[in-house]
């Protein structure tokens, strides 16, 4: 079932990117002049293991329509298991959103190496398309 939402809706997506891999991939995408939607607002963090459920929820409260967490490839985290902790937190948040009646697809976890600029651009486009189809977040503060 297609969501009915504002005409011309453009989602705002917060991307929490680890500084070693995912942020490097985003930077590489820019250096390669790859086009990806400007809907993605990148927040550089030391490690995805530092992201918590409350921070992701606050992103929604502040107006984000979607949240992506992008970290190192599994098994290659610079902080050993940070991306595995983040993966569990994202899965937990998806379940929490589902219980609240909010689409769990609004949150996603991706794993990238710093050499994957092309992949970052693809992920950014995919995430934007998913959130655009879902429409504005019902969580936004008035």
C-alpha positions in Angstrom: 0.0 0.0 0.0 1.5 3.3 -1.1 1.6 6.0 1.6 -0.3 9.2 1.0 1.8 12.2 1.8 2.6 15.8 1.0 3.1 16.6 -2.7 6.8 17.2 -3.4 7.9 15.7 0.0 11.6 15.5 0.3 12.8 13.4 3.3 15.5 14.4 5.7 17.8 11.5 6.6 20.5 11.6 9.2 23.5 9.3 8.5 25.7 8.5 11.4 29.0 7.5 9.8 32.1 6.1 11.5 35.1 8.3 10.9 37.3 5.5 9.7 35.2 3.8 7.0 31.8 5.1 6.2 32.7 8.7 6.5 35.7 8.0 4.2 33.4 6.4 1.7 31.1 9.4 1.8 34.1 11.7 1.3 35.3 9.5 -1.6 31.9 9.7 -3.2 32.1 13.5 -3.1 35.7 13.5 -4.4 34.6 11.2 -7.3 31.8 13.7 -7.9 29.2 10.9 -7.6 25.8 12.3 -7.3 23.6 11.2 -4.4 20.7 13.0 -2.8 21.3 16.1 -0.7 18.7 14.6 1.7 21.4 12.8 3.5 22.9 14.8 6.4 26.1 13.2 7.6 27.2 13.1 11.2 30.7 11.9 11.7 31.1 9.8 14.8 34.2 8.0 16.2 32.6 4.6 15.9 29.1 3.3 15.2 29.5 1.5 18.5 29.0 4.9 20.1 25.5 5.4 18.7 22.6 4.5 21.0 18.9 4.1 20.6 18.1 7.4 22.3 20.3 9.4 19.9 18.6 7.8 16.9 15.1 8.5 18.4 16.1 12.1 19.1 17.0 12.4 15.4 13.4 11.6 14.6 12.1 14.0 17.3 14.3 16.7 15.8 12.7 16.2 12.3 14.5 13.4 10.6 12.4 11.1 8.5 15.0 8.4 8.4 18.2 7.4 10.1 21.0 5.4 8.7 24.0 4.1 10.6 27.0 3.3 8.5 30.1 1.7 9.9 33.1 -0.5 9.0 32.8 -3.8 7.3 31.8 -6.6 9.8 34.8 -8.1 11.4 37.0 -5.0 10.4 35.8 -2.5 13.0 38.7 -0.2 14.2 37.3 -0.6 17.7 36.9 -4.4 17.4 33.1 -4.9 17.9 31.6 -1.4 17.7 29.8 -2.1 14.5 28.3 -5.3 15.9 27.0 -3.4 18.9 25.5 -0.8 16.5 23.9 -3.6 14.5 22.1 -4.9 17.6 21.0 -1.4 18.6 19.6 -0.7 15.1 17.7 -4.1 15.2 16.3 -3.2 18.6 15.2 0.2 17.4 13.5 -1.4 14.4 11.5 -3.6 16.8 10.7 -0.7 19.0 9.4 1.4 16.1 7.3 -1.5 14.9 5.7 -1.7 18.4 5.0 2.0 18.2 3.3 1.6 14.8 6.1 3.4 12.9 7.7 1.8 9.9 10.9 0.0 10.9 12.3 0.7 7.4 13.0 4.3 8.6 16.2 2.9 10.2 19.0 1.0 8.5 22.5 -0.2 9.1 25.1 -0.4 6.4 28.7 -1.6 6.4 31.3 -0.1 4.1 35.0 0.3 3.7 36.5 3.7 3.1 37.1 2.7 -0.6 33.4 2.2 -1.2 32.4 5.6 -2.4 30.3 4.2 -5.2 28.4 2.0 -2.7 27.8 5.0 -0.4 26.1 6.9 -3.3 23.9 3.8 -4.1 22.9 3.4 -0.4 22.1 7.1 -0.1 19.8 6.9 -3.2 18.2 3.7 -1.9 17.5 5.1 1.5 16.1 8.3 0.1 13.8 6.4 -2.2 12.6 4.2 0.7 11.9 7.2 3.0 10.3 9.2 0.2 7.8 6.4 -0.4 7.0 6.2 3.4 6.4 9.9 3.7 7.1 12.2 6.5 7.8 10.8 10.0 4.9 10.8 12.4 7.3 11.5 15.2 8.3 15.1 14.3 7.9 17.6 17.1 5.4 20.4 16.4 
